[in-house]
Amino acid sequence: MTLEAVTPSPHTAHYNAKQKAGDKRYELANHLGNVLNVVLDRKLPVPTGTSPNQTIASYTADVVSYSDYYPFGMQMPGRYGTDGYRYGFQGQEKDDEIKGDGNSYTTDFRQYDPRVGKWLSIDPKSNSKESPYTSMSNNPLIFKDQL
């Protein structure tokens, strides 16, 4: 068996396999799947002072997004910041166009309002013991709503 060098055809797509620092995002979540922080895979240097010959004292994480939530998913005022990150409470996609920043979430079939802790449409798999608009069985500290 002989090995031959294969030349790629001009119609073959070539991809650059090099990865630059800052391409990957890591989601730091709590026990319910709520993404609290999103950091990049690069580190930022912290200088020792303001002199021109300063050295690097340490490194800090490059934080893209951070959020703190009330129990049903409303963002705490002054305790969130985002740089284009579109997911929020329980990994749901934020829909800021409807009710403002962080006040509405979209799933495949329903809209969720975290200010009141209710869905804006009926649950397709509703439980006969509770309202079809209820989320997380009215206990967001233990349960996560099935999307």
C-alpha contacts under 8 A as a table, 3 or more apart, distances in Angstrom:
res1	aa1	res2	aa2	distance
8	P	12	T	6.46
9	S	12	T	5.51
19	Q	23	D	6.93
20	K	23	D	5.98
21	A	24	K	7.55
21	A	40	L	7.97
21	A	41	D	5.96
21	A	42	R	5.22
22	G	25	R	7.46
22	G	40	L	5.23
22	G	41	D	5.16
22	G	42	R	5.27
23	D	40	L	7.12
23	D	41	D	6.99
24	K	40	L	5.77
24	K	41	D	5.59
25	R	38	V	6.41
25	R	39	V	5.69
25	R	40	L	4.67
25	R	41	D	6.46
26	Y	38	V	5.51
26	Y	39	V	5.32
26	Y	40	L	6.22
26	Y	41	D	7.42
27	E	35	V	6.01
27	E	36	L	7.53
27	E	37	N	5.98
27	E	38	V	4.59
27	E	39	V	6.74
28	L	35	V	5.71
28	L	36	L	5.87
28	L	37	N	5.10
28	L	38	V	6.08
28	L	39	V	7.91
29	A	32	L	7.64
29	A	33	G	5.39
29	A	34	N	5.17
29	A	35	V	4.23
29	A	36	L	5.41
29	A	37	N	7.03
30	N	33	G	5.48
30	N	34	N	5.60
30	N	35	V	6.82
30	N	36	L	7.11
31	H	34	N	7.47
32	L	90	Q	6.71
32	L	142	I	7.66
32	L	143	F	7.35
32	L	144	K	6.07
33	G	89	F	7.89
33	G	90	Q	5.12
33	G	91	G	6.59
34	N	88	G	6.90
34	N	89	F	5.05
34	N	90	Q	4.31
34	N	91	G	6.08
35	V	38	V	7.34
35	V	67	S	7.56
35	V	87	Y	7.90
35	V	88	G	6.24
35	V	89	F	6.61
35	V	90	Q	6.88
35	V	91	G	6.53
36	L	65	S	7.89
36	L	66	Y	5.49
36	L	67	S	5.04
36	L	68	D	6.37
37	N	63	V	7.18
37	N	64	V	7.61
37	N	65	S	5.53
37	N	66	Y	4.34
37	N	67	S	6.53
38	V	63	V	5.95
38	V	64	V	5.43
38	V	65	S	5.02
38	V	66	Y	6.45
39	V	61	A	6.62
39	V	62	D	5.56
39	V	63	V	4.38
39	V	64	V	5.47
39	V	65	S	7.17
40	L	43	K	7.90
40	L	61	A	7.34
40	L	62	D	5.52
40	L	63	V	6.48
40	L	64	V	6.88
41	D	62	D	7.59
42	R	61	A	7.02
42	R	62	D	6.35
43	K	59	Y	5.95
43	K	60	T	5.69
43	K	61	A	5.11
43	K	62	D	5.88
44	L	59	Y	5.38
44	L	60	T	5.20
44	L	61	A	6.17
44	L	62	D	6.23
45	P	56	I	6.13
45	P	57	A	7.61
45	P	58	S	6.11
45	P	59	Y	4.49
45	P	60	T	6.44
46	V	56	I	5.71
46	V	57	A	5.79
46	V	58	S	5.29
46	V	59	Y	5.42
46	V	60	T	6.87
47	P	50	T	7.67
47	P	54	Q	6.31
47	P	55	T	5.72
47	P	56	I	4.40
47	P	57	A	5.42
47	P	58	S	7.23
48	T	54	Q	5.98
48	T	55	T	5.72
48	T	56	I	5.81
48	T	57	A	5.11
49	G	54	Q	5.95
49	G	55	T	7.81
50	T	54	Q	6.66
51	S	54	Q	5.37
56	I	59	Y	7.74
63	V	66	Y	7.37
64	V	82	T	6.24
64	V	83	D	5.64
64	V	85	Y	7.47
65	S	80	Y	7.48
65	S	81	G	5.51
65	S	82	T	4.27
65	S	83	D	6.08
65	S	85	Y	6.58
66	Y	79	R	7.72
66	Y	80	Y	5.30
66	Y	81	G	5.41
66	Y	82	T	6.45
67	S	75	Q	6.74
67	S	76	M	7.70
67	S	79	R	6.07
67	S	80	Y	4.21
67	S	81	G	6.54
67	S	88	G	7.96
68	D	75	Q	5.90
68	D	76	M	5.76
68	D	79	R	5.83
68	D	80	Y	6.25
69	Y	72	F	7.60
69	Y	73	G	5.27
69	Y	74	M	5.46
69	Y	75	Q	4.50
69	Y	76	M	5.47
69	Y	89	F	7.51
70	Y	73	G	5.42
70	Y	74	M	5.31
70	Y	75	Q	6.27
70	Y	76	M	6.34
71	P	74	M	7.45
71	P	140	P	5.83
71	P	141	L	6.62
72	F	114	P	5.54
72	F	115	R	7.28
72	F	116	V	7.61
72	F	117	G	5.12
72	F	140	P	5.99
73	G	89	F	5.49
73	G	114	P	4.87
73	G	115	R	7.33
73	G	117	G	7.36
74	M	102	G	6.96
74	M	103	N	6.67
74	M	114	P	4.81
74	M	115	R	5.43
75	Q	79	R	7.43
75	Q	80	Y	6.97
75	Q	102	G	6.44
75	Q	103	N	7.94
76	M	79	R	5.43
76	M	80	Y	6.98
77	P	80	Y	7.16
82	T	85	Y	5.89
86	R	93	E	5.82
86	R	94	K	5.60
87	Y	91	G	5.60
87	Y	92	Q	5.52
87	Y	93	E	4.36
87	Y	94	K	5.46
88	G	91	G	5.32
88	G	92	Q	5.57
88	G	93	E	6.20
88	G	94	K	6.07
88	G	102	G	7.79
88	G	105	Y	7.94
89	F	92	Q	5.85
90	Q	144	K	7.29
92	Q	105	Y	6.03
92	Q	106	T	6.32
92	Q	107	T	6.24
93	E	105	Y	5.57
93	E	106	T	5.37
93	E	107	T	6.72
94	K	102	G	6.23
94	K	103	N	7.93
94	K	104	S	6.12
94	K	105	Y	4.50
94	K	106	T	6.20
95	D	98	I	6.28
95	D	99	K	7.84
95	D	101	D	7.84
95	D	102	G	7.24
95	D	103	N	7.69
95	D	104	S	5.38
95	D	105	Y	5.29
95	D	106	T	6.17
96	D	99	K	6.12
96	D	100	G	4.81
96	D	101	D	4.74
96	D	102	G	5.95
96	D	103	N	6.80
96	D	104	S	6.44
97	E	100	G	6.00
97	E	101	D	7.72
98	I	104	S	6.83
99	K	102	G	7.93
99	K	103	N	5.53
99	K	104	S	6.11
100	G	103	N	5.67
100	G	104	S	7.49
101	D	104	S	7.86
102	G	105	Y	7.46
103	N	113	D	6.11
103	N	114	P	6.14
103	N	115	R	6.66
104	S	111	Q	6.90
104	S	112	Y	5.69
104	S	113	D	4.96
104	S	114	P	6.58
105	Y	111	Q	5.78
105	Y	112	Y	5.05
105	Y	113	D	6.64
105	Y	114	P	7.76
106	T	109	F	7.89
106	T	110	R	6.23
106	T	111	Q	4.83
106	T	112	Y	6.40
107	T	110	R	5.45
107	T	111	Q	6.40
107	T	112	Y	7.98
107	T	147	L	6.61
108	D	147	L	7.51
110	R	119	W	6.93
110	R	120	L	6.94
110	R	121	S	6.05
110	R	122	I	7.98
110	R	123	D	7.99
111	Q	119	W	5.92
111	Q	120	L	5.51
111	Q	121	S	6.86
112	Y	117	G	7.51
112	Y	118	K	6.15
112	Y	119	W	4.43
112	Y	120	L	5.88
113	D	116	V	6.04
113	D	117	G	5.95
113	D	118	K	5.78
113	D	119	W	6.15
113	D	120	L	6.95
114	P	117	G	4.68
114	P	118	K	6.86
117	G	134	T	7.53
117	G	135	S	6.55
118	K	133	Y	5.60
118	K	134	T	5.41
118	K	135	S	5.70
119	W	122	I	7.17
119	W	123	D	7.90
119	W	133	Y	4.99
119	W	134	T	6.53
119	W	135	S	6.61
120	L	133	Y	6.80
121	S	133	Y	6.41
122	I	126	S	7.67
122	I	132	P	5.14
122	I	133	Y	5.48
123	D	126	S	5.08
123	D	132	P	5.09
123	D	133	Y	6.30
126	S	130	E	7.75
126	S	131	S	7.55
126	S	132	P	5.16
127	N	130	E	5.79
127	N	131	S	7.46
127	N	132	P	7.01
128	S	131	S	7.60
130	E	134	T	6.94
130	E	137	S	7.74
131	S	134	T	5.38
134	T	137	S	6.28
134	T	138	N	6.53
135	S	138	N	5.97
135	S	145	D	6.13
136	M	139	N	5.70
136	M	140	P	5.51
136	M	143	F	5.38
136	M	144	K	5.45
136	M	145	D	4.64
137	S	140	P	7.49
137	S	143	F	7.09
137	S	145	D	7.86
139	N	142	I	6.00
139	N	143	F	6.08
140	P	143	F	5.32
140	P	144	K	6.56
